[in-house]
Amino acid sequence: MQRFLFLVCFCIGAMFVSQPAHAGKLLEFFFPSLRDAGPDPSQTLKAPFAEDDVVAANEGGGAAHSEASMVPLHLPHRSEEIISTWVVTAVSDSLNFNGQNYQDDIKKSFVHFDAGGRSEFEAFLKDNKIMDVLQSSQYSVQSYVSAPPLLLNEGAVNKRYRWLYQVPVTVSYLKKGTTSYKGVEATNQHFLLQVQVGRNEEAKGDLGTFVERWSGRSVKKP
């Protein structure tokens, strides 16, 4: 039996012999002891808790947006469920880098942020060495929100209505050129984010909100 298991492991390893040995060591250097066999976000890039009929952040289209824009900025203009759904979308969009140029992906995510939130988001990427991995050009970075955001607080601050959420996120690193996690030991990193969202008349889109604050810390696998 042991000999059979050895042969199976040997065959699986041979399938990936073309990948440079130093590539795996690169992630170990950036994130020691973070290697685990995680879920496969490459299949759906969808939060595990997401429902097929989840309420869209821009529910109601232009008519709903027109009505919402008439609500003074210091008051809530949408339900907490819709704001929470928007937070999931904003976080997921901002932490997925699948393009040939990660800098373009980062710029595209800026639509979700005001200036302060954008600065804190970039600092998060740098401080947690995600930027180092992107700059190595060896990995794509895929992420998903692993549980529903937890509303910590909400209310009017400085004449604008704001929501503060705690958001658990799983970030996965996939060797470029690999199309599936099947047979591949994924390297996952888990974060607990605090994301503050506020109403802003300059925000594009139907919801009219920006991420104003973004911070996070690395945590053990939930």
C-alpha positions in Angstrom: 0.0 0.0 0.0 2.8 2.4 0.9 4.5 1.7 -2.4 1.3 2.4 -4.3 0.8 5.8 -2.5 4.4 6.6 -3.3 3.9 5.9 -7.0 0.7 8.0 -7.1 2.5 11.0 -5.4 5.5 10.6 -7.8 3.2 10.7 -10.8 1.4 13.8 -9.6 4.7 15.5 -8.9 5.9 14.6 -12.4 2.9 16.5 -14.0 4.2 19.8 -12.6 8.0 19.2 -13.0 8.1 22.0 -15.7 7.3 24.6 -13.1 10.5 26.2 -11.8 11.5 25.1 -8.3 12.3 28.7 -7.3 8.7 29.7 -7.9 7.3 27.8 -4.9 10.2 29.1 -2.8 9.3 32.6 -3.7 5.9 32.4 -2.0 7.5 30.6 1.0 9.8 33.6 1.3 6.9 36.1 1.2 4.5 34.1 3.3 6.2 31.5 5.5 4.0 28.7 6.9 0.9 29.9 4.9 0.7 26.9 2.5 -2.5 24.9 2.8 -4.9 23.0 0.6 -7.6 25.6 0.2 -10.8 25.9 -1.8 -10.8 26.5 -5.5 -11.7 30.2 -6.2 -10.6 29.7 -9.8 -13.8 27.8 -10.6 -16.3 30.5 -9.6 -14.5 33.4 -8.0 -17.7 33.5 -5.9 -18.1 33.8 -2.2 -19.1 30.5 -0.6 -22.2 32.1 1.1 -23.4 33.8 -2.1 -26.9 33.0 -3.3 -27.8 32.7 -7.0 -30.5 35.3 -6.5 -28.5 37.7 -4.4 -29.8 41.3 -4.4 -27.9 43.4 -6.9 -26.3 46.5 -5.5 -28.0 48.7 -8.1 -31.4 47.1 -7.6 -34.1 49.2 -9.3 -31.8 50.6 -12.0 -31.9 54.3 -12.9 -35.3 55.0 -11.2 -34.1 53.7 -7.9 -30.9 55.7 -8.2 -32.8 58.9 -9.0 -34.9 58.4 -5.9 -31.9 57.5 -3.7 -30.0 60.6 -4.9 -32.9 62.7 -3.5 -32.2 61.4 0.0 -29.9 63.8 2.0 -26.3 62.5 2.3 -26.5 62.3 6.1 -29.3 59.7 5.8 -29.2 56.1 4.7 -30.5 55.8 1.1 -30.4 52.0 0.6 -31.0 49.0 2.8 -28.1 47.5 4.7 -28.4 44.3 2.6 -27.7 46.2 -0.6 -24.8 48.1 1.0 -23.3 44.8 2.2 -23.7 43.3 -1.3 -21.8 46.3 -2.7 -19.0 45.8 -0.2 -18.6 42.2 -1.2 -18.3 43.3 -4.9 -15.9 46.1 -4.2 -13.6 44.0 -2.0 -13.6 41.1 -4.5 -13.0 43.3 -7.5 -10.1 45.1 -5.7 -8.2 41.9 -4.7 -8.4 40.0 -8.0 -5.4 40.4 -10.4 -5.9 38.3 -13.4 -4.8 40.6 -16.2 -1.4 40.7 -17.9 -0.7 44.0 -16.2 -1.5 44.1 -12.5 -1.1 47.9 -12.5 -4.1 48.1 -14.8 -6.1 45.8 -12.5 -5.3 48.1 -9.6 -6.3 51.2 -11.5 -9.6 49.6 -12.4 -10.4 49.0 -8.8 -10.0 52.6 -7.9 -13.5 53.3 -9.1 -14.6 51.9 -5.7 -12.5 54.3 -3.6 -12.1 57.9 -2.7 -8.6 59.3 -2.3 -8.2 58.3 1.3 -9.5 54.8 0.8 -7.3 54.3 -2.3 -4.2 55.3 -0.4 -5.0 52.8 2.4 -5.7 50.1 -0.1 -2.3 50.5 -1.8 -0.6 50.5 1.6 -2.4 47.3 2.5 -1.1 45.6 -0.7 2.4 46.8 0.1 2.5 46.0 3.8 1.2 42.5 3.3 3.6 41.8 0.5 0.9 41.2 -2.1 2.5 43.9 -4.2 5.8 42.0 -4.0 4.1 38.8 -5.4 2.5 40.8 -8.2 5.8 42.5 -9.1 7.5 39.1 -9.4 5.3 38.4 -12.4 5.1 34.7 -11.5 1.6 34.5 -9.9 -1.9 35.7 -10.5 -3.7 36.7 -7.3 -7.4 35.6 -6.8 -9.5 36.4 -3.8 -13.0 36.0 -2.5 -15.0 37.1 0.5 -15.3 34.0 2.6 -18.2 35.0 4.9 -20.9 37.7 4.9 -19.6 41.1 5.9 -20.3 42.0 9.6 -21.8 45.4 10.1 -19.9 47.0 13.1 -21.4 50.4 13.0 -23.4 52.9 10.9 -24.5 56.5 11.2 -23.9 60.0 10.1 -20.4 61.4 10.5 -19.5 64.9 9.2 -22.9 65.2 7.4 -22.4 61.9 5.5 -23.9 58.5 6.2 -21.3 55.8 6.7 -21.2 52.1 7.3 -18.3 50.2 8.9 -17.8 46.5 8.1 -15.6 43.6 9.1 -14.9 41.5 6.0 -13.1 38.1 6.0 -11.2 37.5 2.8 -9.2 34.6 1.4 -6.4 35.5 -1.0 -5.0 32.7 -3.2 -1.8 32.7 -5.2 -1.8 30.7 -8.5 1.3 30.1 -10.7 0.7 31.9 -14.0 -0.2 29.5 -16.8 -2.0 27.2 -14.4 -5.7 27.0 -15.2 -6.9 24.9 -12.2 -6.1 24.1 -8.7 -6.7 20.4 -9.3 -3.7 18.5 -8.2 -1.9 21.7 -7.2 -1.3 22.7 -3.6 -2.6 26.2 -3.3 -1.0 28.9 -1.2 -3.8 30.8 0.6 -3.6 33.8 2.9 -6.5 34.9 5.1 -7.3 38.4 6.1 -9.8 40.2 8.3 -10.5 43.6 6.8 -12.2 46.7 8.2 -13.9 48.6 5.4 -15.7 51.9 5.9 -18.1 52.9 3.2 -19.6 56.4 2.9 -22.1 58.2 0.7 -20.5 60.6 -1.8 -22.0 62.7 -4.5 -18.9 62.2 -6.6 -19.1 58.4 -6.6 -19.9 56.8 -10.0 -22.6 54.1 -10.3 -26.1 53.8 -9.0 -25.2 53.4 -5.4 -23.2 56.6 -4.9 -20.8 55.2 -2.3 -17.0 55.0 -1.9 -14.7 52.9 0.2 -13.2 55.6 2.5 -11.1 53.4 4.9 -9.4 50.1 4.3 -7.3 48.2 6.8 -6.7 44.5 7.5 -4.6 42.0 9.3 -3.5 38.5 8.5 -5.3 35.8 10.5 -5.1 32.0 10.7 -7.4 29.8 8.6 -11.0 30.2 9.9 
